Amino acid sequence: MTKHKYIRHIFNSRAIIFYVSFFMIISCGIPTNIYLKEKITDEEDVSYYEFAPPVEDADSYITTLTFNLVDDSLVVENTPSICYFYSIYPSDLSGLTEASYSSKIITQFNSTYSSLPGRRLDSSQSDSSVLDIDYNDNKIKLFKFNYNDTEQKALSYLTTIKSLNYNQEYEVKFKIQNLNNGKFNFEEYNSSLFESLDSTGNTIETENITLARYNNNPFKTSSIDDDDSDYTIISNSNYYKVIVFAALTVEGQFSNIFWSNLYKVGSFDL
């Protein structure tokens, strides 16, 4: 090959690569991400959310969530949604207080789901947990609540906004109450902005929703057996706590799945 032909060959090759890359960019589009700042803000064109500190009563917690999606060019689909999670904390777990136990879960959740580009809940584990953290010879696990004694789809969230107006601030309160029968009651408190769906897709208003374990069974205080995978790190505890967490998620016509940081709602003695 002569020198001129060699140079022309290189030029043609580079031109082909350029045009292929150009058309791939055009066909695939430039990735666009949605992001909500974790704090109420007056900044223009900034979407945000904020979980306020919970209001605790004798057997319940009320959580206030404020959020605003300002950019209507990023079309959301059946969201924002709220998901409630739980983990069972034993009294005899050496080396971890309730606060440090919760912190491990929050840190791992934020790293796994809240960091861009985000991801759907990974419930592919055989026990349906969404987080599985090694701690010494034990496992710390986070599960999504099931509700109304129906088998929910693994990716369904507890409650979803009925309709969304962009650039409008929403404030909504959620209440979770210990029913003292191994289950919890959930309701949207003093508003009616959200709704839930049962396993057949029918709408459930967000009041008097019964929350149960991942397998729809009540929480236990004794007779723990090998099938109770959400109790895996417990051995001869004197008492157990259900630690409750919540997170906001947004999905739609953009490149990422947005999860807020995980928020600790509170804990209940069993």
MIDOSE-1310 file (N, C-alpha, C; in nm, 2 decimals, decimal comma, always signed):
residues 270
mtkh	+0,09/-0,12/+0,00/+0,00/+0,00/+0,00/+0,09/+0,12/+0,00; +0,06/+0,22/-0,10/+0,14/+0,34/-0,10/+0,11/+0,43/+0,02; +0,20/+0,53/+0,04/+0,18/+0,62/+0,15/+0,05/+0,69/+0,14; +0,01/+0,74/+0,02/-0,11/+0,82/+0,00/-0,23/+0,73/+0,03
kyir	-0,23/+0,61/-0,03/-0,34/+0,52/+0,00/-0,35/+0,48/+0,14; -0,24/+0,47/+0,21/-0,24/+0,44/+0,36/-0,31/+0,55/+0,44; -0,27/+0,68/+0,40/-0,33/+0,79/+0,47/-0,48/+0,80/+0,44; -0,51/+0,78/+0,31/-0,66/+0,78/+0,28/-0,73/+0,67/+0,35
hifn	-0,67/+0,56/+0,37/-0,74/+0,45/+0,44/-0,76/+0,48/+0,59; -0,66/+0,55/+0,65/-0,68/+0,59/+0,79/-0,79/+0,70/+0,80; -0,79/+0,79/+0,71/-0,89/+0,90/+0,71/-1,03/+0,84/+0,69; -1,05/+0,74/+0,60/-1,18/+0,68/+0,58/-1,22/+0,60/+0,70
srai	-1,13/+0,53/+0,76/-1,17/+0,46/+0,88/-1,21/+0,55/+0,99; -1,14/+0,66/+1,01/-1,18/+0,75/+1,12/-1,31/+0,82/+1,08; -1,34/+0,84/+0,96/-1,47/+0,90/+0,92/-1,58/+0,81/+0,95; -1,56/+0,68/+0,92/-1,66/+0,58/+0,94/-1,69/+0,57/+1,09
ifyv	-1,59/+0,57/+1,17/-1,61/+0,56/+1,32/-1,68/+0,69/+1,37; -1,65/+0,81/+1,31/-1,71/+0,93/+1,36/-1,86/+0,92/+1,32; -1,90/+0,89/+1,20/-2,04/+0,89/+1,16/-2,12/+0,78/+1,23; -2,06/+0,66/+1,26/-2,13/+0,56/+1,33/-2,16/+0,61/+1,48
sffm	-2,05/+0,67/+1,54/-2,07/+0,73/+1,67/-2,18/+0,84/+1,67; -2,17/+0,92/+1,57/-2,27/+1,03/+1,56/-2,41/+0,98/+1,55; -2,44/+0,88/+1,47/-2,57/+0,83/+1,45/-2,62/+0,75/+1,57; -2,52/+0,69/+1,64/-2,56/+0,62/+1,77/-2,60/+0,72/+1,87
iisc	-2,53/+0,83/+1,88/-2,57/+0,93/+1,98/-2,71/+0,99/+1,95; -2,73/+1,02/+1,82/-2,86/+1,07/+1,77/-2,97/+0,97/+1,81; -2,95/+0,84/+1,77/-3,05/+0,74/+1,79/-3,08/+0,71/+1,94; -2,97/+0,71/+2,02/-2,99/+0,68/+2,16/-3,03/+0,80/+2,24
gipt	-2,99/+0,92/+2,20/-3,02/+1,04/+2,27/-2,92/+1,06/+2,38; -2,91/+1,18/+2,43/-2,82/+1,21/+2,54/-2,89/+1,18/+2,67; -2,83/+1,10/+2,76/-2,89/+1,06/+2,88/-2,94/+1,19/+2,96; -3,06/+1,18/+3,02/-3,11/+1,28/+3,11/-3,15/+1,22/+3,24
niyl	-3,10/+1,28/+3,35/-3,13/+1,23/+3,48/-3,22/+1,32/+3,56; -3,31/+1,27/+3,64/-3,38/+1,35/+3,73/-3,32/+1,34/+3,87; -3,32/+1,45/+3,94/-3,25/+1,45/+4,07/-3,33/+1,55/+4,16; -3,36/+1,50/+4,28/-3,42/+1,59/+4,38/-3,33/+1,61/+4,49
keki	-3,31/+1,74/+4,52/-3,22/+1,78/+4,63/-3,28/+1,74/+4,77; -3,20/+1,70/+4,86/-3,25/+1,66/+4,99/-3,25/+1,78/+5,08; -3,35/+1,86/+5,06/-3,37/+1,98/+5,15/-3,47/+2,07/+5,08; -3,56/+2,12/+5,15/-3,65/+2,23/+5,09/-3,56/+2,35/+5,05
tdee	-3,59/+2,40/+4,93/-3,50/+2,51/+4,88/-3,58/+2,61/+4,81; -3,54/+2,73/+4,80/-3,60/+2,83/+4,72/-3,53/+2,85/+4,59; -3,43/+2,77/+4,56/-3,35/+2,78/+4,44/-3,44/+2,76/+4,32; -3,43/+2,83/+4,21/-3,51/+2,82/+4,10/-3,47/+2,69/+4,02
dvsy	-3,57/+2,63/+3,97/-3,55/+2,51/+3,88/-3,48/+2,39/+3,95; -3,50/+2,38/+4,08/-3,44/+2,27/+4,16/-3,55/+2,19/+4,23; -3,56/+2,07/+4,19/-3,66/+1,98/+4,25/-3,60/+1,93/+4,39; -3,69/+1,91/+4,48/-3,64/+1,88/+4,62/-3,74/+1,79/+4,69
yefa	-3,69/+1,73/+4,80/-3,77/+1,65/+4,89/-3,72/+1,67/+5,03; -3,80/+1,65/+5,13/-3,75/+1,65/+5,27/-3,84/+1,57/+5,36; -3,78/+1,48/+5,44/-3,86/+1,41/+5,54/-3,83/+1,49/+5,67; -3,94/+1,53/+5,74/-3,93/+1,60/+5,86/-3,91/+1,50/+5,97
ppve	-3,85/+1,54/+6,09/-3,84/+1,44/+6,20/-3,98/+1,39/+6,24; -3,99/+1,26/+6,27/-4,12/+1,20/+6,30/-4,18/+1,25/+6,43; -4,32/+1,25/+6,43/-4,39/+1,28/+6,55/-4,43/+1,15/+6,61; -4,39/+1,13/+6,74/-4,41/+1,00/+6,80/-4,52/+1,01/+6,90
dads	-4,61/+0,91/+6,90/-4,71/+0,89/+7,00/-4,68/+0,76/+7,07; -4,78/+0,72/+7,16/-4,75/+0,60/+7,24/-4,73/+0,47/+7,15; -4,80/+0,46/+7,04/-4,79/+0,34/+6,96/-4,78/+0,38/+6,81; -4,74/+0,50/+6,77/-4,74/+0,53/+6,63/-4,64/+0,64/+6,60
yitt	-4,61/+0,66/+6,47/-4,52/+0,76/+6,42/-4,59/+0,83/+6,31; -4,59/+0,96/+6,30/-4,64/+1,04/+6,19/-4,52/+1,10/+6,12; -4,50/+1,07/+5,99/-4,39/+1,12/+5,91/-4,45/+1,22/+5,81; -4,38/+1,34/+5,80/-4,42/+1,44/+5,71/-4,31/+1,45/+5,59
ltfn	-4,36/+1,43/+5,47/-4,28/+1,44/+5,35/-4,32/+1,56/+5,27; -4,22/+1,64/+5,23/-4,25/+1,76/+5,14/-4,16/+1,74/+5,02; -4,23/+1,76/+4,90/-4,15/+1,74/+4,78/-4,21/+1,84/+4,67; -4,12/+1,86/+4,57/-4,16/+1,94/+4,46/-4,08/+1,90/+4,34
lvdd	-4,15/+1,86/+4,23/-4,08/+1,83/+4,10/-4,11/+1,95/+4,01; -4,00/+2,02/+3,97/-4,02/+2,15/+3,90/-4,01/+2,13/+3,75; -3,95/+2,03/+3,70/-3,91/+2,02/+3,56/-4,01/+1,93/+3,48; -4,11/+1,99/+3,41/-4,21/+1,91/+3,34/-4,16/+1,85/+3,21
slvv	-4,03/+1,88/+3,17/-3,97/+1,81/+3,05/-3,93/+1,67/+3,08; -3,92/+1,63/+3,21/-3,89/+1,50/+3,25/-4,02/+1,43/+3,30; -4,09/+1,36/+3,21/-4,22/+1,31/+3,24/-4,22/+1,20/+3,34; -4,28/+1,21/+3,45/-4,28/+1,10/+3,55/-4,40/+1,00/+3,51
entp	-4,39/+0,88/+3,56/-4,49/+0,78/+3,53/-4,53/+0,71/+3,65; -4,65/+0,73/+3,70/-4,71/+0,67/+3,82/-4,62/+0,68/+3,94; -4,56/+0,80/+3,95/-4,48/+0,83/+4,07/-4,50/+0,98/+4,09; -4,45/+1,03/+4,20/-4,36/+0,97/+4,30/-4,44/+0,87/+4,39
sicy	-4,36/+0,77/+4,44/-4,41/+0,67/+4,52/-4,33/+0,66/+4,65; -4,40/+0,61/+4,75/-4,34/+0,59/+4,89/-4,33/+0,44/+4,91; -4,21/+0,40/+4,96/-4,20/+0,26/+5,00/-4,16/+0,25/+5,15; -4,22/+0,17/+5,22/-4,19/+0,15/+5,36/-4,12/+0,01/+5,38
fysi	-4,01/+0,01/+5,46/-3,93/-0,10/+5,48/-3,92/-0,13/+5,63; -3,87/-0,25/+5,66/-3,85/-0,29/+5,80/-3,73/-0,38/+5,82; -3,67/-0,37/+5,94/-3,57/-0,47/+5,98/-3,59/-0,50/+6,12; -3,56/-0,63/+6,16/-3,59/-0,68/+6,30/-3,46/-0,67/+6,37
ypsd	-3,46/-0,59/+6,48/-3,34/-0,57/+6,56/-3,36/-0,65/+6,69; -3,26/-0,73/+6,72/-3,26/-0,81/+6,84/-3,20/-0,75/+6,96; -3,24/-0,78/+7,08/-3,19/-0,72/+7,20/-3,05/-0,77/+7,23; -3,01/-0,89/+7,18/-2,89/-0,95/+7,22/-2,78/-0,94/+7,11
lsgl	-2,79/-0,84/+7,02/-2,69/-0,82/+6,91/-2,57/-0,75/+6,97; -2,47/-0,82/+6,99/-2,35/-0,77/+7,05/-2,28/-0,67/+6,96; -2,25/-0,55/+7,02/-2,16/-0,45/+6,94/-2,24/-0,35/+6,86; -2,37/-0,37/+6,85/-2,45/-0,27/+6,77/-2,57/-0,22/+6,85
teas	-2,58/-0,09/+6,87/-2,70/-0,03/+6,92/-2,80/-0,02/+6,81; -2,92/+0,02/+6,85/-3,02/+0,04/+6,75/-2,98/+0,15/+6,65; -2,92/+0,25/+6,70/-2,87/+0,36/+6,62/-2,77/+0,32/+6,52; -2,67/+0,24/+6,56/-2,56/+0,20/+6,47/-2,61/+0,09/+6,38
yssk	-2,70/+0,01/+6,42/-2,77/-0,09/+6,34/-2,84/-0,02/+6,22; -2,92/+0,08/+6,26/-3,00/+0,15/+6,16/-2,90/+0,22/+6,06; -2,79/+0,28/+6,12/-2,70/+0,35/+6,03/-2,64/+0,26/+5,93; -2,61/+0,14/+5,96/-2,55/+0,04/+5,86/-2,65/+0,02/+5,75
iitq	-2,78/+0,01/+5,78/-2,88/-0,01/+5,68/-2,90/+0,11/+5,59; -2,90/+0,23/+5,65/-2,92/+0,35/+5,58/-2,80/+0,37/+5,48; -2,68/+0,35/+5,53/-2,56/+0,37/+5,45/-2,56/+0,28/+5,33; -2,60/+0,15/+5,35/-2,59/+0,05/+5,24/-2,71/+0,08/+5,14
fnst	-2,82/+0,12/+5,19/-2,93/+0,15/+5,10/-2,90/+0,27/+5,01; -2,84/+0,37/+5,07/-2,81/+0,49/+5,00/-2,70/+0,46/+4,89; -2,61/+0,38/+4,93/-2,50/+0,34/+4,84/-2,56/+0,25/+4,72; -2,65/+0,16/+4,75/-2,70/+0,07/+4,66/-2,81/+0,13/+4,57
yssl	-2,90/+0,21/+4,62/-3,02/+0,25/+4,55/-3,02/+0,41/+4,52; -2,97/+0,49/+4,62/-2,99/+0,63/+4,61/-2,88/+0,70/+4,52; -2,77/+0,63/+4,51/-2,66/+0,69/+4,42/-2,70/+0,68/+4,27; -2,68/+0,79/+4,20/-2,71/+0,78/+4,06/-2,63/+0,68/+3,98
pgrr	-2,69/+0,61/+3,89/-2,82/+0,63/+3,83/-2,94/+0,56/+3,89; -2,92/+0,50/+4,01/-3,03/+0,44/+4,08/-3,06/+0,31/+4,02; -3,15/+0,23/+4,08/-3,19/+0,10/+4,03/-3,32/+0,06/+4,10; -3,39/-0,03/+4,04/-3,51/-0,09/+4,10/-3,47/-0,17/+4,22
ldss	-3,57/-0,19/+4,31/-3,54/-0,28/+4,43/-3,49/-0,42/+4,38; -3,39/-0,46/+4,44/-3,34/-0,60/+4,41/-3,39/-0,70/+4,51; -3,50/-0,76/+4,47/-3,56/-0,86/+4,56/-3,54/-1,01/+4,50; -3,43/-1,02/+4,43/-3,40/-1,15/+4,37/-3,35/-1,26/+4,47
qsds	-3,32/-1,21/+4,59/-3,27/-1,31/+4,69/-3,39/-1,41/+4,72; -3,35/-1,52/+4,76/-3,45/-1,63/+4,79/-3,55/-1,59/+4,90; -3,51/-1,50/+4,99/-3,59/-1,46/+5,10/-3,66/-1,32/+5,07; -3,64/-1,27/+4,95/-3,71/-1,14/+4,91/-3,65/-1,02/+4,98
svld	-3,54/-1,03/+5,05/-3,48/-0,91/+5,11/-3,43/-0,82/+5,01; -3,43/-0,69/+5,04/-3,37/-0,59/+4,94/-3,23/-0,54/+4,98; -3,19/-0,57/+5,10/-3,05/-0,55/+5,14/-3,01/-0,67/+5,23; -2,88/-0,70/+5,21/-2,82/-0,82/+5,29/-2,68/-0,78/+5,33
idyn	-2,66/-0,74/+5,45/-2,54/-0,69/+5,50/-2,47/-0,79/+5,59; -2,34/-0,82/+5,56/-2,27/-0,91/+5,65/-2,22/-0,83/+5,78; -2,25/-0,90/+5,89/-2,20/-0,84/+6,02/-2,15/-0,96/+6,11; -2,02/-0,96/+6,12/-1,96/-1,08/+6,19/-2,01/-1,20/+6,12
dnki	-2,07/-1,30/+6,20/-2,11/-1,42/+6,14/-2,26/-1,41/+6,11; -2,32/-1,29/+6,11/-2,46/-1,27/+6,10/-2,50/-1,19/+5,97; -2,63/-1,18/+5,95/-2,67/-1,10/+5,83/-2,77/-0,99/+5,89; -2,75/-0,87/+5,84/-2,85/-0,77/+5,87/-2,93/-0,75/+5,74
klfk	-3,06/-0,76/+5,75/-3,15/-0,76/+5,63/-3,26/-0,66/+5,64; -3,29/-0,60/+5,52/-3,40/-0,51/+5,51/-3,50/-0,56/+5,41; -3,63/-0,55/+5,45/-3,74/-0,61/+5,38/-3,84/-0,50/+5,35; -3,91/-0,52/+5,24/-4,02/-0,43/+5,21/-4,15/-0,49/+5,28
fnyn	-4,23/-0,40/+5,34/-4,35/-0,44/+5,39/-4,45/-0,50/+5,29; -4,52/-0,60/+5,32/-4,64/-0,64/+5,24/-4,76/-0,57/+5,31; -4,87/-0,56/+5,23/-4,99/-0,50/+5,29/-5,12/-0,56/+5,25; -5,22/-0,55/+5,34/-5,35/-0,60/+5,32/-5,36/-0,75/+5,29
dteq	-5,26/-0,83/+5,34/-5,26/-0,97/+5,33/-5,27/-1,02/+5,19; -5,21/-0,95/+5,09/-5,21/-0,99/+4,96/-5,06/-1,00/+4,91; -5,04/-1,09/+4,82/-4,90/-1,10/+4,77/-4,87/-0,99/+4,67; -4,80/-0,90/+4,71/-4,76/-0,78/+4,63/-4,65/-0,82/+4,53
kals	-4,65/-0,76/+4,42/-4,54/-0,78/+4,32/-4,41/-0,73/+4,39; -4,30/-0,79/+4,36/-4,18/-0,75/+4,43/-4,14/-0,60/+4,41; -4,18/-0,55/+4,30/-4,14/-0,41/+4,27/-4,25/-0,31/+4,30; -4,36/-0,35/+4,35/-4,47/-0,25/+4,38/-4,43/-0,18/+4,51
yltt	-4,47/-0,05/+4,51/-4,44/+0,03/+4,63/-4,57/+0,05/+4,71; -4,55/+0,10/+4,83/-4,67/+0,10/+4,92/-4,78/+0,20/+4,87; -4,74/+0,31/+4,82/-4,84/+0,41/+4,79/-4,78/+0,51/+4,68; -4,87/+0,56/+4,59/-4,82/+0,64/+4,48/-4,92/+0,76/+4,46
iksl	-4,86/+0,87/+4,43/-4,95/+0,99/+4,42/-5,05/+0,97/+4,31; -5,17/+1,02/+4,33/-5,28/+1,00/+4,23/-5,26/+1,08/+4,11; -5,22/+1,21/+4,12/-5,19/+1,30/+4,00/-5,09/+1,40/+4,05; -5,00/+1,44/+3,96/-4,89/+1,53/+3,99/-4,90/+1,65/+3,91
nynq	-4,89/+1,77/+3,97/-4,87/+1,90/+3,91/-4,72/+1,94/+3,93; -4,66/+1,97/+3,82/-4,52/+2,01/+3,83/-4,51/+2,15/+3,89; -4,39/+2,17/+3,95/-4,36/+2,30/+4,02/-4,47/+2,34/+4,12; -4,52/+2,24/+4,19/-4,61/+2,26/+4,30/-4,56/+2,18/+4,42
eyev	-4,55/+2,25/+4,54/-4,50/+2,18/+4,66/-4,61/+2,10/+4,72; -4,58/+1,98/+4,75/-4,67/+1,89/+4,82/-4,62/+1,86/+4,96; -4,71/+1,86/+5,05/-4,68/+1,82/+5,19/-4,78/+1,71/+5,23; -4,73/+1,59/+5,26/-4,82/+1,48/+5,29/-4,77/+1,41/+5,42
kfki	-4,86/+1,36/+5,50/-4,83/+1,30/+5,63/-4,87/+1,15/+5,62; -4,78/+1,06/+5,67/-4,81/+0,92/+5,67/-4,80/+0,87/+5,82; -4,89/+0,79/+5,86/-4,89/+0,74/+5,99/-4,88/+0,59/+5,99; -4,79/+0,54/+6,08/-4,78/+0,39/+6,10/-4,81/+0,37/+6,25
qnln	-4,89/+0,27/+6,27/-4,93/+0,24/+6,41/-4,92/+0,09/+6,44; -4,87/+0,06/+6,56/-4,86/-0,07/+6,61/-4,99/-0,12/+6,65; -5,04/-0,23/+6,59/-5,17/-0,28/+6,63/-5,16/-0,38/+6,74; -5,04/-0,41/+6,79/-5,01/-0,50/+6,90/-5,06/-0,64/+6,87
ngkf	-5,08/-0,68/+6,75/-5,11/-0,82/+6,71/-5,01/-0,88/+6,61; -4,89/-0,81/+6,61/-4,79/-0,86/+6,51/-4,80/-0,79/+6,38; -4,90/-0,69/+6,36/-4,91/-0,62/+6,24/-4,92/-0,47/+6,27; -4,91/-0,39/+6,16/-4,92/-0,25/+6,17/-5,02/-0,19/+6,08
nfee	-5,08/-0,08/+6,12/-5,17/+0,00/+6,04/-5,11/+0,12/+5,98; -5,13/+0,14/+5,85/-5,08/+0,25/+5,77/-5,19/+0,34/+5,72; -5,17/+0,47/+5,73/-5,27/+0,56/+5,66/-5,20/+0,69/+5,62; -5,26/+0,74/+5,52/-5,22/+0,88/+5,48/-5,30/+0,97/+5,57
ynss	-5,23/+1,05/+5,65/-5,29/+1,13/+5,76/-5,33/+1,27/+5,72; -5,46/+1,30/+5,73/-5,51/+1,44/+5,70/-5,49/+1,48/+5,56; -5,49/+1,39/+5,47/-5,48/+1,43/+5,32/-5,52/+1,30/+5,24; -5,54/+1,32/+5,11/-5,58/+1,21/+5,03/-5,52/+1,23/+4,89
lfes	-5,38/+1,24/+4,89/-5,31/+1,26/+4,77/-5,26/+1,13/+4,70; -5,25/+1,03/+4,78/-5,19/+0,90/+4,74/-5,29/+0,79/+4,73; -5,25/+0,68/+4,66/-5,33/+0,56/+4,66/-5,24/+0,44/+4,65; -5,30/+0,32/+4,68/-5,22/+0,20/+4,67/-5,30/+0,10/+4,58
ldst	-5,23/+0,00/+4,54/-5,29/-0,10/+4,45/-5,28/-0,24/+4,51; -5,38/-0,32/+4,50/-5,37/-0,46/+4,55/-5,31/-0,54/+4,44; -5,30/-0,67/+4,46/-5,22/-0,76/+4,37/-5,29/-0,77/+4,24; -5,42/-0,74/+4,23/-5,49/-0,74/+4,10/-5,50/-0,61/+4,03
gnti	-5,44/-0,51/+4,09/-5,44/-0,38/+4,03/-5,55/-0,29/+4,07; -5,64/-0,33/+4,16/-5,75/-0,25/+4,21/-5,70/-0,14/+4,31; -5,76/-0,03/+4,31/-5,71/+0,08/+4,40/-5,76/+0,06/+4,54; -5,66/+0,09/+4,63/-5,69/+0,09/+4,77/-5,66/+0,23/+4,82
eten	-5,76/+0,29/+4,89/-5,73/+0,43/+4,94/-5,63/+0,41/+5,06; -5,55/+0,51/+5,08/-5,44/+0,49/+5,18/-5,49/+0,53/+5,32; -5,58/+0,44/+5,36/-5,62/+0,45/+5,50/-5,66/+0,31/+5,55; -5,62/+0,28/+5,67/-5,64/+0,14/+5,72/-5,58/+0,03/+5,64
itla	-5,46/+0,06/+5,59/-5,39/-0,05/+5,52/-5,31/-0,13/+5,63; -5,32/-0,26/+5,62/-5,25/-0,34/+5,72/-5,12/-0,38/+5,66; -5,01/-0,35/+5,74/-4,88/-0,39/+5,70/-4,83/-0,51/+5,77; -4,78/-0,61/+5,70/-4,73/-0,73/+5,75/-4,59/-0,76/+5,70
rynn	-4,53/-0,87/+5,75/-4,40/-0,91/+5,70/-4,40/-0,94/+5,55; -4,28/-0,96/+5,50/-4,27/-0,99/+5,36/-4,35/-1,11/+5,31; -4,37/-1,21/+5,41/-4,45/-1,33/+5,37/-4,59/-1,32/+5,42; -4,64/-1,20/+5,45/-4,78/-1,17/+5,50/-4,81/-1,22/+5,64
npfk	-4,71/-1,28/+5,70/-4,74/-1,33/+5,84/-4,72/-1,22/+5,94; -4,78/-1,23/+6,06/-4,76/-1,13/+6,17/-4,61/-1,15/+6,22; -4,56/-1,04/+6,28/-4,43/-1,05/+6,35/-4,45/-1,13/+6,47; -4,33/-1,20/+6,50/-4,33/-1,29/+6,62/-4,26/-1,24/+6,73
tssi	-4,29/-1,29/+6,85/-4,21/-1,26/+6,97/-4,15/-1,38/+7,03; -4,19/-1,50/+6,98/-4,13/-1,63/+7,02/-4,15/-1,73/+6,91; -4,10/-1,85/+6,94/-4,11/-1,96/+6,84/-4,05/-1,93/+6,71; -3,93/-1,86/+6,71/-3,87/-1,83/+6,58/-3,81/-1,96/+6,52
dddd	-3,83/-1,98/+6,39/-3,78/-2,10/+6,33/-3,70/-2,07/+6,21; -3,64/-2,17/+6,14/-3,55/-2,15/+6,03/-3,62/-2,08/+5,91; -3,76/-2,09/+5,90/-3,83/-2,03/+5,79/-3,84/-1,88/+5,81; -3,81/-1,83/+5,92/-3,83/-1,68/+5,95/-3,70/-1,61/+5,91
sdyt	-3,68/-1,59/+5,78/-3,55/-1,54/+5,73/-3,53/-1,40/+5,77; -3,64/-1,32/+5,80/-3,62/-1,18/+5,85/-3,57/-1,18/+5,99; -3,57/-1,29/+6,06/-3,52/-1,30/+6,20/-3,38/-1,37/+6,20; -3,31/-1,37/+6,09/-3,19/-1,46/+6,08/-3,08/-1,43/+6,18
iisn	-3,07/-1,30/+6,23/-2,96/-1,27/+6,32/-2,99/-1,28/+6,46; -3,11/-1,34/+6,49/-3,16/-1,34/+6,63/-3,13/-1,48/+6,69; -3,08/-1,47/+6,81/-3,06/-1,60/+6,89/-3,09/-1,58/+7,03; -3,20/-1,63/+7,08/-3,24/-1,63/+7,22/-3,25/-1,48/+7,27
snyy	-3,31/-1,39/+7,19/-3,33/-1,26/+7,24/-3,44/-1,25/+7,34; -3,43/-1,15/+7,43/-3,53/-1,13/+7,53/-3,65/-1,05/+7,47; -3,62/-0,97/+7,37/-3,72/-0,89/+7,30/-3,67/-0,85/+7,17; -3,76/-0,81/+7,08/-3,72/-0,77/+6,94/-3,79/-0,63/+6,91
kviv	-3,73/-0,56/+6,82/-3,78/-0,44/+6,77/-3,80/-0,44/+6,62; -3,91/-0,39/+6,57/-3,92/-0,36/+6,43/-3,88/-0,22/+6,40; -3,77/-0,20/+6,33/-3,73/-0,07/+6,29/-3,79/-0,04/+6,15; -3,86/+0,07/+6,14/-3,93/+0,11/+6,02/-3,85/+0,22/+5,95
faal	-3,84/+0,20/+5,81/-3,78/+0,30/+5,73/-3,87/+0,34/+5,61; -3,84/+0,45/+5,55/-3,92/+0,49/+5,43/-3,83/+0,56/+5,33; -3,87/+0,56/+5,20/-3,79/+0,63/+5,10/-3,89/+0,67/+4,99; -3,85/+0,77/+4,92/-3,93/+0,83/+4,81/-3,86/+0,78/+4,68
tveg	-3,94/+0,74/+4,58/-3,88/+0,70/+4,45/-3,96/+0,77/+4,34; -3,89/+0,80/+4,23/-3,94/+0,87/+4,11/-3,89/+0,80/+3,99; -3,99/+0,75/+3,90/-3,95/+0,69/+3,77/-4,02/+0,76/+3,66; -3,97/+0,74/+3,54/-4,04/+0,81/+3,43/-3,96/+0,81/+3,30
qfsn	-3,98/+0,91/+3,22/-3,92/+0,92/+3,09/-3,79/+0,99/+3,10; -3,69/+0,93/+3,17/-3,56/+0,98/+3,18/-3,47/+0,86/+3,21; -3,34/+0,88/+3,22/-3,24/+0,77/+3,21/-3,22/+0,70/+3,34; -3,26/+0,76/+3,45/-3,23/+0,70/+3,58/-3,36/+0,67/+3,66
ifws	-3,34/+0,60/+3,77/-3,45/+0,58/+3,87/-3,40/+0,65/+3,99; -3,48/+0,74/+4,04/-3,44/+0,82/+4,15/-3,50/+0,76/+4,28; -3,41/+0,74/+4,38/-3,44/+0,71/+4,52/-3,39/+0,81/+4,61; -3,48/+0,86/+4,70/-3,43/+0,95/+4,80/-3,33/+0,86/+4,90
nlyk	-3,26/+0,93/+4,98/-3,19/+0,86/+5,09/-3,30/+0,80/+5,18; -3,26/+0,69/+5,24/-3,34/+0,61/+5,33/-3,36/+0,69/+5,46; -3,49/+0,69/+5,51/-3,52/+0,77/+5,63/-3,57/+0,68/+5,73; -3,52/+0,69/+5,85/-3,57/+0,61/+5,97/-3,70/+0,67/+6,02
vgsf	-3,81/+0,60/+6,02/-3,94/+0,65/+6,07/-3,94/+0,63/+6,22; -3,90/+0,51/+6,27/-3,90/+0,49/+6,41/-3,89/+0,34/+6,44; -3,91/+0,30/+6,57/-3,90/+0,16/+6,60/-4,01/+0,12/+6,70; -4,05/+0,00/+6,69/-4,16/-0,05/+6,78/-4,11/-0,18/+6,85
dl	-4,14/-0,19/+6,98/-4,11/-0,31/+7,05/-4,22/-0,41/+7,02; -4,18/-0,54/+7,00/-4,27/-0,65/+6,98/-4,31/-0,71/+7,11
